Amino acid sequence: MTEDWQNGGFGLYIHWPFCSAKCPYCDFNSYVADKIDENRWVRAYIVEIERTASLTQGRVLNSVFFGGGTPSLMSVSAIEQIITAVRANWSCANTIEITMEANPTSVEAGRFVGYKDAGVNRISVGIQSLNDDDLKRLGRLHTVREGIQAFELAAKTFEKCSFDLIYSRQNQTLIDWQSELKEALTIAAGHLSMYQLTIEPNTAFGDRYEKGLLKGLPTEDTEADMYFATQEIAANAGYMSYEVSNYAKSDHESAHNLIYWRYGDYIGIGPGAHGRVTLNGTRHATETELSPLNWLKSVEQNATGETTTVPLSREEQGTEFLLMGLRLSEGISPTRYNEILGLTLPEIAITHLADLGLITANEDTLAVTPKGRPLINGILRELLAD
């Protein structure tokens, strides 16, 4: 019997929670630590791999993603041991994508060949900006030159490469961003992730913003202009916006992230990692200990780092399916939504949104238009309204 998750695939996310420094805009579960017992961490990851694999026997694993934090701070040996354990515990697709996030410092970039030999075949480099002053403001430890050199090395080493950029930065104008993006596209190797700077609570930027100390942020109109300029410039360079913040040439899309957006199943291992796993026909939401030390102790003492495994109602699954799938340019299947929830999408809302030019819809696909993408949250609310 086919289960819904098979429409999206099956992936594994491994969270390494440590960084060299905490960026002021970052609200991820990441920490700076003086000493790390890497062998102890590797043993804990392998325990979790074995436990979760025992629950999902018979599945084919489509992707592995090392995220963080900064997983490229891990040794080649650690990555190799973890990948070896993954392959020993699941059947892996011939096309399995194994991605690692990396920072463009010379120490980490020097490990690229070792990571490739260990089994990593896709790298995502956190360049973030092509402006040295802005890199300093963002708390980054590399220069523009170091970022470009690291990415060029990555592009020579791995089958697929990506890098991240942040726009809507302090004192950044539309012309500044257009120029920077055009330069970035001359460096890119098939994939770009471009995120608008958001000021999150409980971050250094969030604290400064609350105190009125974060000056020079673009207006909402400028942010919108930057977003639409990003769409146009990237498309002219052959990079299609396959997801709201992600741009790729054909066959360079992130296989792992597509599992999220297509509402497949994924296991989350490591401090603060989340998962969606179908067990005995029911999709569950999983969460793990946030604290690295507590997670490590829990795995060692209880043979699990999970804190909760909660069955999701059909309504919750339907909402998540829309929330994730509407981010994709390919859109979602209304038929699949009906099969998940047992209800159809409201025709009145669909007609209204289509008349406004915010979505396109037929029996097979409902997709948000480029015009509608900045308004996805509003579109979602209207589609879910009683």
Secondary structure, 3 states (H helix, E strand, C coil): CCCHHHHCCEEEEEEECEECCCCCCCCCCCEECCCCCHHHHHHHHHHHHHHHHHHCCCCEEEEEEEEECCHHHCCHHHHHHHHHHHHHHCEEEEEEEEEEEECCCHHHHCCHHHHHHHCCCEEEEEEECCCHHHHHHCCCCCCHHHHHHHHHHHHHHCCEEEEEEEECCCCCCHHHHHHHHHHHHHHCCCEEEEEECCCCCCCHHHHHHHCCCCCCCCCHHHHHHHHHHHHHHHHHCCCEEEECCEEECCCCCCHHHHHHHCCCEEEEECCCCEEEEEECCEEEEEEECCCHHHHHHHHHHHCCCEEEEEECCHHHHHHHHHHHHCCECCCECHHHHHHHHCCCCCHHHHHHHHHCCCEEECCCCEEECCCCHHHHHHHHHHHHCC
